[in-house]
């Protein structure tokens, strides 16, 4: 049997010699080196400009114009027009005196995805932060409350760093009386961005203050997260907040609890600290459950008092 012999080697190359692969490899390596070098220099430039506080990379601090925005949410299904108009007048007069702004919203203004209307306060506060980016602080005050002492300014009465440091309850149960989670003992006023009070049941969200800034935005976004709205807590956003501050140290680390009468006095003393003359605000906590006109009836004894106080100031 015969087999074909292999072709003999020759020193004469074929007329069409394939190109060597070495040149493309060199070019790819060179391009890769240039790309890595360019990325390195861009990273260095970014870090240097970030460290030097480049205005395009660092969030600008608010100017304090206005210093405070007073936020209130209204539920026209529970309160009459006359009562709501009186509350709005109260807020506007107080804001005028100190150069503040007001922000009014209504239940139904925002899509809560089926959550109770009381959640509106959280998204309304977030909306107000967007509308007034220069404000130092936002004060949420519920629709069942009146500002009673026009002389007291939020930024002096509570938010001055040294004063807030003295007012803060440290190593204090977050949910009274015996929560194992307590406020941090090492914080000072400059560490705090969220201020509220407690009543006999726990945290009270009818009157609270949020400092404008990145953390304030983060906090309100966290509180309004769909997962918490879907939990169907008995007290909706109140119990959601109690859950958040006990399970998330990033929230607890910016929270201060102060005495109730400094920010959130009650018209009656069965559920919390009762209002006394000189307190900044009073809340009619039981009137909604007592009937459609109960709030307007109970409010009469306070309406004349705050109008008189505002007239003298």
Secondary structure, 3 states (H helix, E strand, C coil): CCCCCCCCCCCCCCCCCCCCCHHHHHHHHHHHHHHHHHHHHHHHHHHHHHHCCCCCCCCCCCCCCCCEEEEEEECCCCCCHHHHHHHHHHHHHHHHHHCCEEEEEECCCCCCCCCCHHHHHHHHHHHHHHHCCCCCEEEEECCCEEECCCCCCHHHHCCCHHHHHHHCCCCCECCCCCCCCECCCCCCHHHCCEEEEECCCCEEEEEEEEECCHHHHHHHHHHCCHHHHCCCCCCHHHHHHHHHHHHCHHHHCCEEECCHHHCCEECCCCCCCECCCCCCEEECCCCHHHCCCHHHHHHHHHHHHHHHHHHHC
